[in-house]
């Protein structure tokens, strides 16, 4: 009985999809207009992401007149200031305890890229995520050699 009900629901969904497909096929101009709007919106999003990616990290968030990411028909907010905070992603680097360095090192590199860590801070950041034997090794190296940095 349950199998018959499932088939009936599947048939109903299939019929609705067929109706929708028929509507789309009968109105190709509407489909083209929708595609054009979607393409324009995607280009706006891509432009905003490119600007955000290239912008240097700034401590205070500046207020800029922004129309929003997506176009709103009859946009009544044209002259309104909008704050668009972009918090950094919260991603923690797992602690290194001496195992699987081939896995841990690429994760460090991704972490540095994600947070745009300057080269002169990378060793100190890594030192924060050392545990056990690697941490002891690092501290003994600092005691014997001094401050360690890249370059």
N, C-alpha and C positions, 0 to 999 in steps of 0.2 A: 504494500500500500504506500509506504513512504517513498519507494522508488518511483511510483506513478505520479505522486505529487511533485517530486523533484523534476521529473520530465515535463510536467505541465508548466511549472514555473520557468523552466528553461525555454520551452516553446513560446511562452508569453514574452520573455525577454528578447528572444530572437525575432518575434513579430514586431516588437517596438523598435529594435535596431533596423529591421528591414524598412519600416515606415520612415525612420529618420534618414536612412540612406537614400530612399526614394526622394524625400524632400531635398536632400543635398544635390542629387543628380538633376532634379528638375529646376534648381535655382543656381546654376554655375556662377552667375555674377555675384550672388550673395557670398558664395564660398570664396571667390577671388577677393572681394572686399574684406572679408574676415581675415584671410591670409595676409593681405596688405597691412591691416591694423596690427595683427600679431607681429609681423616682421618689423614694423615701425617701433612697436613697444620693445621688442627684443633688442633692437639697435640702441634705443634710449638706455635700456638697462646695461648693455655692454659699454656704452659711453660713460655712464656713471661709475661702473666698476673700474674702468680704465683710469678715470680721474682719481678715484679713491686709492687705487693701487699705486699710482705715481705720486700721490700727495705725501709729503713727509709727515711723520707722526708729530702731532702738535698736542701739547698738554691741554690748553683751553679749547673748547669746541666753539668754533666761530659760527655766528648766525649769518646765513646767506639767504637771499630770496630764492626759494626752491619751489618749483611747480609740482614736485613729486616725481616719483619714478614712473608711474603709469599715467597716461593722459586721462583727464576726467572731462567728459563732455560738459560744455558750459562752465568751465572751471572758474568758480567764484573766489578762489584763493590766490589769484595771480599775484597780488601785491602783498601777500601775507608772508612774514618771516617764519621759517620753519627750521627747527634744530634737528639735525640728523646725526645722532650719535652713532659712532661705529666702534663698539667695544671690541678689544682684541679677543680672539677666541681663547677659551680657557682650556688649555691642554697641558697636562703635566707630563714631564719626562719621567719614565720609571727609573728607579734607583739601579745603579750598576754594582753588582756584587762579585764581579769577576767571571761571570759565565756569559756565553754567547756575545762576545764583542762584535762579531760580524753582523749581528742583528741590532745591537745597541747603538753602534756608531752611525748607521744611516738614520736611525730615529733621532739622534742628536742633530744631525745635519738638517733634517726636516724641521725640527724644533727651532733651530737657529734661523732657518729661512722664514718660518711662520712668524716669528717674533722679530725678525730683522735684527738679530743680535750682532753688534759690531764685533769685528775680529778681536779687539783688545779685551773683550769681556767673555769670550767663549770659554777660556780655561777656567775662570772663576765660576761660571754657570755650571760647567761640568763637575767641578769640585763639590758643588752643592748636592749633586746626585750620586756621589760615591758612598758606598757602605762597606763595612768590613775590611777585608784585606786591601782592596783598591784605595780606600780612604786612608788607611794606615800608610800605604806606599806613598800616596800623594803628600801627606803631611811630613813624612821623613824626607821626601825630595825637596819640599819647600824649606825645611830646616837646614838641609845640607847645601842647596844651591841658591835659595832665595826665591824671590817672586818669579813665577813662571808665566810666560805669555806666548802668544803666537808671533812668529816672525822673527 
